[in-house]
Amino acid sequence: MNDAIEWTSLARTFGLFTVTAVAELLGCYLPMLWLSNKGSAWLLLPAAISLLIFVWLLTLHPAASGRVYATYGAIYIATALGWLWLVDGITPAWTDVAGVGLALAGAAVIAMGHKTA
């Protein structure tokens, strides 16, 4: 039973980190569109809302510690490369995929390494 609870908690945290990364990416992407003359200044309004949501989501993370933010960083890397593919239309290279794999493996080591037996 404890394993099921732990996996549920892990899935919930992974989902939270993914949504947080999307909010951060969107909040930075929209102003970039405006600054590069690919969109109107009205894009700044949803960008600001997205960044407010991003900050609020950060308050929901399990703890404000380096270990949590290191794990979030790996999820952010994976989400950013997904963004590259789905939004920018650029297929990630094998080195991108390998880098994401290494980042996620490192995050798993960090996240699981501190648990006591």
C-alpha positions as a printed Julia matrix, in Angstrom:
117×3 Matrix{Float64}:
  0.0    0.0     0.0
  2.84   2.42    0.8
  4.33   1.83   -2.66
  1.04   2.85   -4.3
  0.88   6.02   -2.2
  4.5    6.84   -3.03
  3.92   6.37   -6.79
  0.77   8.5    -6.61
  2.69  11.24   -4.84
  5.51  10.97   -7.38
  3.05  11.2   -10.3
  1.32  14.21   -8.71
  4.65  15.97   -8.19
  5.77  15.16  -11.76
  2.5   16.6   -13.08
  2.88  19.71  -10.94
  6.45  20.23  -12.18
  5.32  19.79  -15.8
  2.47  22.31  -15.48
  4.85  24.73  -13.72
  7.35  24.4   -16.57
  4.67  25.05  -19.19
  3.53  28.18  -17.33
  7.13  29.4   -17.16
  7.79  28.67  -20.84
  4.57  30.36  -21.97
  5.28  33.39  -19.79
  8.64  33.83  -21.49
  7.64  32.78  -25.01
  4.86  35.32  -25.48
  7.02  38.39  -24.73
  9.67  36.94  -27.05
  7.06  36.87  -29.83
  6.24  40.52  -29.16
  9.88  41.6   -28.96
 10.66  39.86  -32.26
  7.7   41.6   -33.94
  5.81  38.32  -34.4
  2.88  39.35  -32.21
  1.15  42.32  -30.68
  1.78  43.93  -27.32
 -1.45  42.28  -26.17
  0.59  39.08  -25.78
  2.12  40.65  -22.68
 -1.18  40.28  -20.79
 -1.42  36.47  -21.05
  2.34  36.32  -20.5
  1.96  38.18  -17.2
 -0.92  35.93  -16.19
  1.13  32.86  -17.08
  4.05  34.07  -14.97
  1.7   34.79  -12.05
  0.41  31.22  -12.35
  4.02  30.0   -12.53
  4.89  31.77   -9.27
  1.75  30.45   -7.6
  2.57  26.91   -8.77
  6.04  27.25   -7.23
  4.35  27.68   -3.85
  2.73  24.27   -4.32
  6.03  22.44   -4.78
  6.84  19.98   -1.99
  9.59  22.11   -0.43
 11.76  25.06   -1.35
 15.02  23.19   -1.34
 17.86  22.69   -3.77
 16.92  19.04   -4.18
 13.37  19.91   -5.26
 14.53  22.64   -7.65
 17.18  20.36   -9.14
 14.47  17.8    -9.87
 12.22  20.54  -11.28
 15.1   21.63  -13.5
 15.23  18.22  -15.16
 11.47  18.28  -15.76
 11.87  21.81  -17.16
 14.55  20.61  -19.59
 12.28  17.81  -20.82
  9.31  20.16  -21.12
 11.37  22.78  -22.96
 12.45  20.2   -25.54
  8.84  19.09  -25.89
  8.0   22.76  -26.48
 10.75  22.96  -29.09
  9.14  20.08  -30.94
  5.42  20.85  -30.48
  5.4   24.67  -30.56
  8.49  25.63  -32.53
  8.17  22.68  -34.91
 11.82  21.64  -34.53
 12.52  17.96  -34.15
 14.93  17.38  -31.27
 18.27  15.83  -32.22
 19.42  12.58  -30.66
 21.73  14.63  -28.44
 18.7   16.54  -27.13
 16.96  13.29  -26.29
 20.12  11.91  -24.68
 20.51  15.11  -22.66
 16.94  14.87  -21.4
 17.53  11.25  -20.46
 20.65  12.17  -18.53
 18.91  15.08  -16.8
 15.96  12.89  -15.78
 18.28  10.11  -14.62
 20.2   12.65  -12.55
 16.95  13.97  -11.09
 15.92  10.43  -10.17
 19.24   9.88   -8.39
 18.8   13.16   -6.5
 15.13  12.54   -5.63
 15.52   8.91   -4.6
 18.99   9.16   -3.09
 17.94  11.01    0.03
 15.33   8.47    1.14
 16.07   6.46    4.21
 15.63   2.7     4.29
